[in-house]
Structures are given as C-alpha cells and as structure tokens.
Amino acid sequence: MFTETLKRDLFSSDHGLFRDQVRRFIETEVLPFHDEWDEQGVVSREVWEKAGAAGMLCPTVPEEYGGPGADFLCSVVVIEEMARVGASGPGFSIHSEMAAPYLARFGSEAQKSYWLPKFVSGEAISGIALTEPGAGSDLRRMTTSAKKTNAGYVLNGQKVFISNGQIGDVFFVAAKTKNEYSTDSMSLFLVEAGTPGFRHGKNLKKMGAKAQDTSELFFDGVEVRHENLIGEEEGQGFFQLMHGLARERLVIAVASLAKSEGVFRDTLAYVADRELFHKKLTDFQNTQFKLAEVHADLTVGRCLVDRLLGDYVNGELSAETAAAAKLWTTEMQGRVVDTCLQLFGGWGYMWEYPVARAYAEARVERIVGGSSEVMKSIICKSLFKDRNIKADFS
C-alpha cells in the first residue's frame, strides 16, 4: 500500500506472518458474508468461534488463561486488517480491547479463570454497558443503580448504544453503588445474558456499521452475586474505566487511520480507470491535488500512530496524548472519506460501493470513545494544569 513505503520498525517477522493469516481469514470467513450480516443486523456466532480458533480474539490474554499471550501489536494487526477492508460487523475490538483487558487487570482469579478462556475461544461474547439515555460522556450522571443485599446486589436501569448488545453473552455493566455525583459512586458488574430481569432491547438501526448489533439493555431487579463485582471493593468503577481509556482511544486512532487507508486504496484504483471528457480522472489537476492532500494526511497519520503505538508498548502513552491522537485521526478520517467520495461522483453515494459505507461509518468515530469536543477539553485541561481550568472530562 502507498503508506507502506514508510518503514514500520515496530512489527517483527512474526507479526508479518500473523498479518498474512488474519488477511486470509478475513478474505474467506468475513468478507463473503458481510452483506448478509448487514441485512440481518448481526454477524454469526460461527465467525466468532472461527476467529477464536485463528487466535484473533483477545491476543494479549496470558497463556495461563487460555490466551495466546501475545503482545499488543498482534491486537493492532487484527484491528488494522479488519478496518482496512471495512469489516465493521464483528465487534472483536470491543470484546478484545476493552472487555478482556478490564477483566485481566481488575478481575478476581475466579472471574479470570472462568471467563477469559471463553473470551479467547469465542465461546462467550462480551460487551461494555456504560452509556444511558441521559448519560454519555459524563458517566457520573448515570442512573442505573446497584443496591447491596445480603446475597449481592440488585441492578435497575437502562443502557443504550451497546455494541454486541444482541449477540453478547456477558456484559460489564456500570451502575451506581452510591447515589452521588462523584468518582467513587460507580462500580462494574459482570451480568450474564439470561439472568432474570436482564432484557435485550431492540437492535437499533444505525446510519452505518449495520452488521454490528447495537442495542438497548434493560435491568429490572437483576440479582447478581457479590462475586460479580469487578474489583475488591465497590466504588472503583470510574477509576477502572479511566485506566483503559488511553488504550481505547489509541485503538480508535489505529482503526480510523486504517479505514482511511483502505478508502484511499479503493479511490486510487477507481480514479485510475475512470474517464471524464475523454481524459482519465487522474489527468485533472484537481484530482491530483486532492489525492496529494489525502496522501499527506495519511502519511502524517501513520507517523503519529506508529509513534504512539511504540509509546504505549513502552508504557509511556499519556491520556492527553491518546486524546489528541483520537481527535486528530478521527477528524482526518472524516476529511479523507469525504474527499474520496467526491472523486467517485454519483457512484460514491451508492451503498454497494465501499466508500459510501465508509462515509456513513466515519461519522460515529468523532463521537464514540469520547466526542471530539471532550477530547479538546481534555487537551486544554492538560495545557493549564496549574490554572484551575474547569474541563472535567475523562
């Protein structure tokens, strides 16, 4: 690919072999079925199980819990290859890069021993239930409650926009264990599908990523045991979530860049063949300038993301820098996809063309994982740490 002229020293030959394996898997087990999944609004469980067998789920889970015990760059390989071909249906990233790390880092030995092998194999599909109708970026406004009882906790509330919401087997549910607007009022619980009182709502119809099931979840007197609490004591949920935000936002940056590269690849092929007024589209100076602008954006993005991947692997990535990367790459993705769609003309507006799907799906990247406005507030707060700037976002 065009940006592969940039040397990527991060990846070893073993990563290259794994990348080849992932590409073959996507070509045979994902792409042939993706249109069908778009129509159904959900992917098959079979693709999850096959991905588990191929080592594509939760690559960083240690071997003692049934995982490959690989490094984070193996996760990056899976994210990049899925993103470059627009395979947005399988919610592998939520499962592997959010749920599994939370459990591996904060879960009890019993929780890890039971769930992590199932996450790795694809036998159990996980989701993160945070957002509510009235609480998105500001999680302290959530109203889902968990009241303590002798046997454990009783959960009541509602979640929305939950990825893997239809197909998921177990969810990390954030709930208030203290009725306060504070950072120590929230806890995380493991809640299994089928638990009495836990109900999956409708599969929401979205602007893009139609094969990715996104749902409402309802909790009506759901009883969970003390053992379902994540962490040694309640009130740690907010801090547990903050611990994973740098990784989550870096993952979004990785995917946004790879999606942009994939769209540009398709655009180069299209404009090289398309004729207009007896000339190739590439013969027009406007086309050349637009392609150059996109290539420059992607080159800068590749340098940025690869540098921050190295920082993360070395334990040096700050929350503020991850926010900046998420902000820049997702905004760049919007520019790139819009420019590329314009070069396709009317065909770019047709859903059968990948660029149309990429256009619809790019819009949400500036919202999920913290909106662009929240990212700007985090960055601004870091610039004036000693000036008491009120930008209290995380």
URGIGI-V930210 format. One record per pair of residues at least 6 apart in sequence whose ideal C-beta (glycine too) atoms are under 7 Angstrom apart, sorted by the first residue. I is the first residue (numbers start at 1). J is the second residue. If there is no record, write none. Layout:
i: (I,I)
j: (J,J)
This chain:
i: (1,1,2,3,3,3,3,6,6,8,10,10,10,10,11,15,15,15,18,18,19,19,21,22,22,22,22,23,25,25,26,26,26,26,29,29,30,30,30,31,31,34,34,34,37,37,37,38,38,41,41,41,41,42,42,42,42,42,43,43,43,45,47,48,48,49,51,51,51,51,52,52,52,55,56,56,57,57,57,57,57,57,58,58,58,58,58,59,59,59,59,59,60,60,60,60,61,61,61,61,61,61,62,63,65,65,65,65,66,66,66,66,67,67,71,72,72,73,75,75,76,76,78,79,79,79,79,79,80,80,82,83,83,83,83,84,84,84,84,85,86,86,86,86,86,88,88,88,88,89,89,91,91,91,93,93,94,94,94,94,95,95,95,95,97,97,97,98,98,98,99,99,99,99,99,100,100,101,101,102,102,102,102,103,103,103,103,104,104,105,106,106,106,107,110,111,115,115,118,119,124,124,125,125,125,125,126,126,126,126,127,127,127,127,127,127,128,129,129,129,129,129,129,129,130,130,131,131,131,132,132,132,132,132,132,132,133,133,134,134,135,135,137,137,137,137,139,139,139,140,140,140,142,142,143,144,144,144,144,144,144,144,144,144,145,145,145,145,146,146,146,146,146,146,146,147,147,151,151,152,152,152,152,152,153,153,154,154,154,155,155,155,155,155,155,155,156,156,156,157,157,158,158,159,159,160,161,162,162,162,163,163,164,165,165,165,165,165,166,166,166,166,167,168,169,169,170,170,170,170,171,171,172,172,172,173,173,173,174,174,174,175,175,176,176,177,177,177,177,178,178,183,184,184,185,186,186,187,187,187,187,187,188,188,188,189,189,189,189,190,190,191,191,191,191,195,197,197,197,197,198,198,199,200,200,201,201,201,201,202,202,203,203,204,204,204,206,207,207,208,208,208,208,208,209,230,231,242,245,245,246,246,246,247,248,249,249,249,249,249,249,250,250,250,250,250,252,252,252,252,252,253,253,253,253,254,256,256,256,256,257,257,257,257,259,259,259,260,260,260,260,260,261,263,263,263,263,263,264,264,264,264,266,266,267,267,267,270,271,271,271,271,272,274,281,282,287,290,290,293,294,294,294,297,297,297,301,301,304,304,305,305,308,308,308,311,319,320,320,320,323,323,323,324,326,326,326,327,327,327,330,330,330,331,331,333,333,334,334,337,337,337,338,340,341,341,341,344,344,347,348,348,349,350,351,366,374,377,377,378,378,380,380,381,381)
j: (261,265,295,261,298,299,302,299,302,306,73,306,309,310,73,73,74,77,74,77,77,81,54,56,77,78,81,81,54,56,81,82,85,87,47,50,47,87,90,85,87,87,89,211,43,89,211,210,211,203,210,211,213,166,167,203,211,213,89,90,211,167,90,122,125,122,57,90,92,122,120,121,122,68,78,92,92,95,96,119,120,122,67,96,100,119,120,68,70,74,75,78,70,71,72,75,67,100,104,116,119,120,69,69,112,113,116,117,116,117,120,121,116,120,313,312,313,313,96,97,254,309,92,93,251,254,255,258,254,258,92,255,258,259,262,258,259,261,262,262,259,262,354,357,358,209,211,212,361,211,212,163,164,212,251,255,127,128,163,164,119,125,126,164,247,248,251,128,244,248,119,126,127,128,172,116,119,244,247,172,230,240,244,111,112,115,116,112,116,243,230,231,240,230,227,190,124,170,124,126,169,170,164,167,168,169,164,168,170,171,162,163,164,165,168,171,172,159,162,171,172,173,174,217,139,174,159,160,161,142,143,144,157,158,159,160,158,160,141,143,141,142,370,371,374,393,174,186,238,181,182,185,174,176,157,155,156,157,158,159,174,175,176,219,156,157,175,176,153,155,175,176,177,187,189,153,154,223,225,223,224,225,226,228,189,224,221,222,223,173,175,189,191,219,222,224,219,220,221,175,219,216,218,216,217,216,214,214,215,217,212,214,213,200,213,214,215,217,200,203,213,215,213,193,192,193,190,191,192,193,191,217,188,190,230,188,189,191,186,188,237,187,189,185,186,185,187,234,235,185,235,238,235,238,235,237,238,229,234,235,236,237,230,237,240,224,228,229,230,228,230,198,222,224,228,222,219,220,221,222,219,222,218,215,217,215,216,217,218,215,216,213,215,214,215,216,214,360,363,357,360,361,363,364,361,240,240,394,319,394,317,319,322,312,369,322,323,325,326,369,370,308,312,317,322,325,326,330,365,368,369,305,325,326,329,305,329,330,333,365,301,302,305,329,333,358,362,298,332,333,336,337,298,336,337,340,355,358,294,298,336,340,354,355,340,343,355,344,281,282,287,343,282,281,287,288,343,339,343,339,336,339,340,332,335,336,329,332,325,328,325,329,317,321,325,317,378,378,379,382,375,378,379,379,369,370,375,372,375,376,365,366,372,366,372,362,365,362,366,358,359,362,359,355,348,355,359,353,355,353,355,356,356,356,357,372,393,391,393,391,393,389,391,389,391)
